[in-house]
Amino acid sequence: YSVFPYYYKREDNKYVNGITAPLKKQNVNFVSHKVERNDTLDSLALYYYGNSIYFWAIADFNGITDCYADLKVGNIIKIPTFNAIEFDIE
């Protein structure tokens, strides 16, 4: 996902694209979601975050490198709490 995440930077009124580091995975609250038929990363992002463009957060948090691969029904996916998402910048 070469142009994600995106967010609006209020300081200079610009959209920021690109990922600089993986998400932190320790000490982050999340919801466990049991994958159902027809679930996709973007449909889960739409359901949990209200916007499908944030599919990258779910993919990165779960170590999913192929965002177009089908999710396996019955598997558990961790949905990080959106306001707790931070990048693991060292």
C-alpha positions as CSV (number, residue, x, y, z in Angstrom):
1,Y,0.0,0.0,0.0
2,S,2.2,2.7,-1.4
3,V,0.0,5.7,-0.8
4,F,-1.4,5.0,2.6
5,P,-2.1,6.0,5.3
6,Y,-3.5,9.4,4.4
7,Y,-4.5,12.1,6.8
8,Y,-5.0,15.8,6.7
9,K,-2.3,17.8,8.3
10,R,-3.9,20.9,9.7
11,E,-0.7,22.8,10.4
12,D,0.0,23.3,6.6
13,N,-3.5,22.3,5.2
14,K,-2.2,19.4,3.2
15,Y,-3.0,15.7,2.8
16,V,-0.1,13.4,3.8
17,N,0.4,10.1,1.9
18,G,2.8,7.3,2.4
19,I,3.8,4.9,5.2
20,T,6.9,5.6,7.1
21,A,6.9,2.8,9.7
22,P,4.8,-0.1,10.8
23,L,2.1,0.3,13.4
24,K,2.9,-0.3,17.1
25,K,1.4,-3.5,18.1
26,Q,2.2,-3.6,21.8
27,N,-0.1,-2.0,24.3
28,V,-2.7,-1.1,21.7
29,N,-6.4,-1.8,22.4
30,F,-8.1,-3.8,19.7
31,V,-11.4,-5.7,19.0
32,S,-11.3,-9.3,17.9
33,H,-13.4,-9.9,14.8
34,K,-14.3,-13.4,13.6
35,V,-14.0,-13.3,9.8
36,E,-17.4,-14.0,8.1
37,R,-18.2,-14.7,4.5
38,N,-17.6,-11.7,2.2
39,D,-15.5,-9.8,4.8
40,T,-12.7,-7.8,3.2
41,L,-10.2,-5.5,4.7
42,D,-11.9,-2.4,3.3
43,S,-15.4,-3.6,4.4
44,L,-14.0,-4.1,8.0
45,A,-12.4,-0.7,7.9
46,L,-15.8,0.8,6.8
47,Y,-17.6,-1.0,9.5
48,Y,-15.2,-0.2,12.4
49,Y,-13.8,3.1,11.3
50,G,-16.5,4.6,9.1
51,N,-14.1,4.8,6.1
52,S,-12.8,2.0,3.9
53,I,-9.6,3.8,3.1
54,Y,-8.2,2.8,6.5
55,F,-8.0,-0.9,5.4
56,W,-4.2,-0.5,5.7
57,A,-4.4,-0.2,9.5
58,I,-6.1,-3.6,9.8
59,A,-3.7,-5.1,7.3
60,D,-0.6,-3.8,9.0
61,F,-1.7,-4.6,12.5
62,N,-2.4,-8.2,11.5
63,G,0.8,-8.7,9.4
64,I,-1.2,-9.0,6.2
65,T,1.0,-8.2,3.2
66,D,-1.3,-9.0,0.4
67,C,-4.3,-6.7,0.8
68,Y,-6.1,-8.4,-2.0
69,A,-5.9,-11.9,-0.6
70,D,-9.2,-13.4,0.6
71,L,-9.6,-13.5,4.4
72,K,-10.3,-17.0,5.7
73,V,-13.7,-17.5,7.2
74,G,-13.5,-18.3,10.8
75,N,-10.1,-16.7,11.4
76,I,-9.8,-14.0,14.1
77,I,-8.6,-10.5,12.9
78,K,-7.5,-7.9,15.4
79,I,-9.0,-4.4,14.7
80,P,-6.9,-1.8,16.4
81,T,-8.7,1.0,18.2
82,F,-8.4,3.8,15.7
83,N,-7.5,6.6,18.1
84,A,-4.8,4.4,19.6
85,I,-3.0,3.8,16.3
86,E,0.7,4.9,16.4
87,F,3.6,4.3,14.2
88,D,6.6,2.4,15.5
89,I,9.2,5.1,14.8
90,E,12.6,4.6,16.4
